Amino acid sequence: MRQIIYAQMVSLDGFIEGPGGEIDWGVPDDQLFAFINEQEQSVDTHLYGRRTYQNMASYWPKQEHNPKASDFEQAFSRQWKQMKKLVFSTTLTEVSWNSKLINHPIEEAVEQEKLSTGKDLLLGGAGLACSFIERDLIDRYHLYIHPVILGSGKRFFPSLPEKKQLKLVDHKVFHSGVVFLAYQRGEGNG
């Protein structure tokens, strides 16, 4: 069965955005970007909420031919445009770039996707991730922990009524000081 992976750049103190919404502290260097592109090979579908989709769709398509973009950014741009995307939104009326708009219940769409054939599904965006975490729909968590303390901002994990057991299944340390941690859903969840 396909798995849902929530992957995100995160500060050492657990934030994915600074207090003003800034994400400039989490820009990957070439080594990290190469690793992210490798990780993308295990998925064939991105899951986005409205805000993340709009941010991605306004930025990534332009990078393939951007002379200032690195080879890794250009490669990611090509991958991103081809990747299937499910956009969960009740306010958008249309999407592009190989995307499908989902406006019915999350559980219904997720069950359908997980039972279909294909590679894993990559979840992006904190708002949508909150809904998935609360419903215990995430199978793996991929954290790219950056050596920065933000102090406040948007948290990686929402407040939860009960703990969730996770099992470390992979890790890697990069020259930049970023640490990749991959956790699988633990026993007793879901």
Helices and strands as residue ranges (DSSP letters): E 4-11, E 15-17, G 24-26, H 30-40, E 43-49, H 50-63, H 71-82, E 84-88, E 99-102, H 106-115, E 120-124, H 126-134, E 140-146, E 154-155, E 166-173, E 179-185
